[in-house]
Amino acid sequence: MSSTTEFAELHELIGGLRRCVTSLASRYGDTPAMRRIVNDAERILNDIDRLDIDAEELELSRGVIRQRDSAEKIAIPDTEYERDFWRDVDDEGVGGHSRG
């Protein structure tokens, strides 16, 4: 079994964990025991994210490049920034180069 397949299986199991914890939380509400379960699950999820990063670093050190799927996408607005935003910022390396 390749590490890619193992990681895919692990992420499927993590999805199941999330669904189960959400279902339990809706059934039992905000109780101390349920908060502990939610916290434990979050800790496991964070550890799995760290495992992904560590595995990627190990594969890169071996020369293997793995495609990493990002679960979160960050929207970047296409509106103009206010002029004050760029005050005191060097434009070195940005835009065209002037030759003098």
Secondary structure, DSSP 8 states (H G I E B T S, - for coil): --HHHHHHHHHHHHHHHHHHHHHHHHHH-S-HHHHHHHHHHHHHHHHHHHHHHHHHHHHHHHT-------S-------S---GGGGTT---TTSS-----
